[in-house]
Amino acid sequence: MIDTTIFENKTAVYYTLGCKLNFAETSSIGKQLSSAGIVKAQKGQEADVCVINTCSVTELADKKCRQAIRKMIKQHPNAIVLVTGCYAQLKPTEIANIEGVDMVLGSDQKQDVLNYINEFEKNNTNGTNGVFVTKTNQIKTFNPSCSNDDRTRHFLKVQDGCDYYCTYCTIPFARGRSRNGSIDSMVEQANQVVKDGGKEIVLTGVNIGDFGKSTNENFFDLIKALDNVEGIERFRISSIEPNLLTDDIIDFVATSKRFMPHFHIPLQSGNDEVLKLMRRKYDTTLFAHKIEKIKHVLPHAFIGVDVIVGVRGETDKHFEEAQKFIDTLPISQLHVFTYSERAGTKALEMDNPVDPQIKHQRSKTLLNISEQKLQEFYYKHKGTPAKVLFESANYSNNMVGFSENYIKVAIPYNANLVNNIVDVNIGNLDMNTMTMQAQFINTDDAK
């Protein structure tokens, strides 16, 4: 049983690295601690509890996690320092050996942080640390989470884990097999967002199109149910595998009351031979069909695409063919990742590693294509009306928001517009900030 008296007047600080799913989970951890009376530390205040939620998608991510852990220990020298997340699941001993770390919690322990802190407070006497990590193949539970910390958008975790085991990826080892909550529980959480005043929810997870494996449901039925949640004005689907993005889902979004014309689809390579090396579950023909289908029913849709460069076995010819394929796609933006060697992955058994300098050149080439495609997408919408949901952050007396199709719009800061959807006409592109300027359609909104 938790003794909440030990948490009186305690403060906590949170540091999250990595994906939107991590941010959602950190928010849930914060709610746990808040329920016991631990309040969020003010900026500059030394905290009593420090929670670091880590990422391990690349070697660089691991390095950033170590830097963040040491930084937080330095800033909060008397705090209980607790590290969780994917890096903690994969390399718990490495983290435990960092001086100042008190506890390392794996993926299955992440949502039981309060109990671990409680036990630590009651039992720790010699400054020894504890490692609590369940083996990945034993992770069975789905822990719900939804983030809302200082954000207009809420990130709702609908699924966790992955069964794909792509050759370059450690996520199945960090998060376990695919699992999810029920549709009813997701609708319940969405209704809670309504009560909290939220207007936009992003559906997130590791492989969200795989939703339903553990409840005998499916992702299509999930989005149909969520579309009926009164009070949420916008839903967005985060990254979804192209083989799981069915034509029915695309058609539904095209006629939906609340799902936005915005897709994020991992391609990873625009070459079929490299896709086979990666053990992806589609080819470029299927991917091109999905893009064509989206643009046919939603010509104004924003489409973001993930690509990895420099995987083992990717030749110059492979990359040139991939580049040409990507050039032909009517997409809006690329998210370019440089392949990183990850212990335990099948990719390490492959021949022909790519020189780091060549990886850098390939990344730069695709980033240039991405910049061009994003500018083209933005310019196409200059002079058109849009509904923009404005966020709370203040950027040099400006505020930003996103249109239905994810165009980033900036206006002079007006606190009255935070978390409000406003009708604007999209103006010129500011190349320095990559935001579109806007004019109010209703002059009352400017007041």
N, C-alpha and C positions, 0 to 999 in steps of 0.2 A: 504493500500500500504506500502511496506517495505521501510524504510529509510536506505539505505545501508551506508550512511555517518556515522551512529553511530557505524558501525562495523569496521571502518578504524583502522588499527594497532592493531586489537584485535587478541588474540590467543585462541585456544581451546585445550582441552585434552579430550580423550575418554577412557572409561573403559567398557569392555564388559565381562559379565559373561554368562556361559551356552553354548548353542548349536551353530552350524555353521550358522543356520538361523539368530541368533542374531548378529553374526559377519557381515553377509551380510547387515543386516539392519543398523548397526552402520556405516558401510562404506557409505551407502546412506545418512545417517544423516551428515556425514563428508563432502560429496559432496555438500549438501545443504549449509552448513556454508561456505565452500570454495568458492562457487559461489557468496557469498555476501562479500567476502574479508576477512573472518576470517581464519587465517592460523593455521595449527597444531603447537602446542607449542613444542619447543625443549626439549629434556630430561633435567630435572632439572629446567626448566623455569616455573615460576608461571603463570598460565593461567588466562584469563578473563572469559572463559566459560568452564564449566566442565559438560560433559554428561556421565551419568552412565546408561548402558543398562542392565537390571537385568534379572535373572532367578528365577523360583520358583518351580522347579521340585520336590524338597524335602525340609524338614525343614532345613537341613544343607545348602541348596542353599540360603534360606532366610537369614540365619545367615551370610553367606559369603557376601551377598549383603549389609547387614547393616554394616558389617565391612569395606567393600569397600567404601561405601558412607562416613563413618566417616573419613576414611583414606584420601579420596580425598578432603574432606572439610578442613582437617588439612593441607594438602599439598598446597591447593589453597584457602586460607582464604578469598580472595577478589573476588573470581569468582562467576558468576551466576551458581548455582548448579542445574542441571536439571536431574531428575531421570525418566526413562521410562522402558518399558519391562514388562515381565509377573508378576513379584513381584509388580510392580507399578499398574498394572491392578487389581490384586487381593487384595492388601492391601495398597491402596493409603494413607489412614489416618495414618497408622502406619509409613509410610515413611515421610509424611508431618510433623509428630511430632518430627523428628530428627532435632535438632538445626543446622541451616546452609543450609538446603534444601530450595530452592527457588520455584521450580516448580516440580509437579508430572504429567507426561503425560501418558495416557493409550495407549493401543495397536492401537487405531484408530487415535491417535494424534501424534504417533511416527514420521510419515513422514511429519509433518508440524512444525517441531521444530523451524525453522527460524522465522516463524510468531509469535510463542509464545515468543521467545526471544526478538523479535522486540517490541511486546506489553509490555513485562516486562520492557524493557529499557525505554520506553516512559512513562509508567504509575506508576511504583513502586516507592514509596517514603518513606515507613515506614519499609521496610524490611519484609513485609508480604509475605507469600508464596501462591501459587495457585495450586489447584488440578483440573485437566482437564481430566476426565475419562468418556468415553462413556460406557453405560451398554453393557455387552457382547452381549446380544441378538439384539442389534442395530448396531453391527459392520458389515458393508456390503462391504466395499471397500477392494480392493486388492492393496497394495502398492508395486510396484516393487523395487527390490534391488539386487545389485551384488557387492560383496566385492573384493577388489584387493589391500588393504593396506599392503605393504611389504610382499606380498605372491606371490609365483609362481602360485599356484592354485587360480582360481576364484570360488566363491561360488554364484551360480545363484539361487535366490529364484523363484520357479515356482508355489508354492502353499502355502496357509496359512490356519490356522484353522483346526478343526476336528469335525466330526459328530459322533464319535464312543462312547464317554462317558464310557470308561472303568472304572471300579469301583474304581481304585486306583489313577486316573489321574485328574489333575486340568487344563490341557491344553485347553480343550474346554471352560472353564470359563475364561481363560486368553487370548485366541486368537480368540474366536468366532467360527462360523460355517465355513465349508470348502469352499474355494473360490480360484480363480486363475486368472492369466492373460491369454491372448490368445496365441496360438502357434506362430502366426506372431510376437507378441511382444517379445516372448522368443527368436525367431530367430534373431530379431533385436538387442536384447541385446548381444547375442552371437557374432554377427558380430562386435559390438562395442568392445568386448573383443579382437577380432582379431586386430582391429585398435590400441588397447592399448598395443599390443604385447603379450597378454596372449596365452598360449598354452594348458592349461588344465582347464576344467570347471567341478565343482561338482554340480549336481542338488540337491537342498535342499528345504525343506519345512517341515511342520508339519506332513502331511500324503500325500506324493507326488504321491503315486499310485492312489489317489483319484482325481488327476488332471483332469479338464475338466467339473466339475459340473456346474460351473458358465458360461461356454462358449460353452456348448454342444460339447465338444471335449473329447479326452481321452489321457492317458499317453503314450500309445503305438504309437499313431500318433505323439505325441510330440517328442519322441526320434528318430523316423524315420526322422522327419523334421530337427532336430538338427544334425543328422548324415551327412547331406548334407552341413553343414556349412564349407566352405573352409577356412583353416587357423587354425582352432582348431584341434589339433592333438589328444586330449584325452578328453573324457567325462567319468565321474563316476556318478553312481546312488547312492545317499546316502540312508539312512534307508527307506526301503519299506516294507509294511505289506505283510506277506506271502500269504494271500488270494487275494492280488492285484498284486502280482508278477506272471503274467500268463506265461504259457509255451511258448506262442508266444514271450513275451518279452525276455525270456531266450534264445530262439532260435535266436532271432534277435541279441542279444549281441554276440552270438557265431560266427556270420557271419559279424558283423558290421565293418565298416572302422575305427570307432573312439571310440566306447564304450568299456571300459576296462573290462577284466574278473575279476570283483570285485563286490561283493554284500555285503550289510549289511542288515540283516533281523532280526527283533525283534521276539524272541520266547516267552520271559517273564516267561514261566514255561514249563517244560518238562513233566507235568502231566495234563491229560485231566480234572480231577475234579477241579484243581486249575485254569485252563484256563476258565472253566465255571464260577467260582467265580469272576474271573477278567472281565468277559463278553467279552472275546476275540472272534474273528469271524472265528476261525479255530481250528483244533485239531492237535494232534501230528502226526497223519497219513498224513494229508495234508502237514505239515511242513517237515516231512521226505521225502515226494515225491518231494518237491521243491529242497531240498538239493541233492537228488539222480539225479534229472533232470539236475541240474547245473553241477554236477560232471560227468555226462554222456557226455554232449556236450562240457564242458570246464573243463577237469580234473585238470588243473593247476590253476583254479580260486581261488581267496582268498574269504573266506566267514566269515564275522564277525557276531556275534549273540549277541543280548541283552537278559539278564536274570535278573529277579527280585527275590530276596529271602526274605522269612519272611513275606509274606502277611498274613493278618488275615485268619485263617482257614487252613493254610499250615501245615499239620502234619509231623511227622518224616517219616511216610510211604510215604506221597506225595513227600517229598524231595528226599528220597532214590530212588523212581521210576523215578523222574525227572533227578537225577544224572546219573542213568543207561542209560536213553534215550540219554542224552547229550553225554555220553561217546561213544555211538555207532555212532554218527554223524561225518562224515568226514569234519568237519569245521576247520577254521584256528585260531579263537580267540573268546573269550567270553568277553563281556562288562558286568560286574556284578554290579548290583545296589541293595542296601539294602532298603527294603520297608520302607517308611516314612509315618506316618499318616498325611493326608492332609484334612483340614477343607472343608466341603461341599461335600466330595466324599461319594459315597455309601458304600465304604469299611468300614467306621466307624460304619455302622449299623450291621456289621457282628460280630459273636462271635469268641472266641478263638484267641486272639492276641498272637503273638509269642514273647517269651522272647528275649530281646536284645542280650544276650550272645549267644543264639542259632542262631539268625540271623547272628551274627559275625562268628560263626563256619561254618555255611552254605556258607557264602560268601567266606571264606578262602578256603573251599573245592573246590568251583567252580573256584576260581582264580588259584588254583594249577592245575586244569584240563586245564584251558586256557593256562597257561604257557607251559605245556607239549605239547598241540596241536600246539601252535605257533612255538615252537622249532622243532617239527616234520615237520611242513610245510616248515620252512626255510631250514632244513637239506635236504629235498627232492630236493631242487633247487640248492644245492651247486654244482658248476661246470657247471652250465647251463648258456647260454647267456641271456642277458636281455637288454631292452632299459630303461634307467633311466632318469627321468627329475629331474635335481638338483635344489635345493632351495638356497636362499641367506644367510640363517643364518650360523654363524660361531661358531662351537662347539669345542673349544680348538684346533683350526687350522684344523678342519675337517668340511666337508660339507656333507649333506645327501640328498637323493632323493628317489623316489619310482619307482619301476618297473611297468610294465603294470599290474601285478597282486599284487601290493601293498606290495612288499617286500622292507623293508627299507634298503637302501644301503649307506655305508659311504666311502668316499675317502678323501685324503688330500685336504685342501681348495684351490680352484682355481677360482678366480672371473670370469674368462673367460667362465666358464661352467655354471654359474647361468642362469636359465631359458632355458637351452639347453638339448636336449635329446641325450644321449650318449650311445653307445654300450659298454657293459661291460660283463665280465665273473664273475659270483657270486662266492665269495670265502668263507672264514671261518666265523662263527658266533661269534661276540663279545658279551659274555653273560652280560657284565656290561652295555652295551648300547642297547642291543637287536637289533643290526644292523649287516648286512652282509658286510664283506669287499669285495672289488671288484678290478679287474684288467681291464685296458682298452684293448679293442679289437683293436682299431685303435690307434697306439702310438702317432699320432698327437694330439689326444684329451688331452693327458697328459701335453702338452706344454702350 
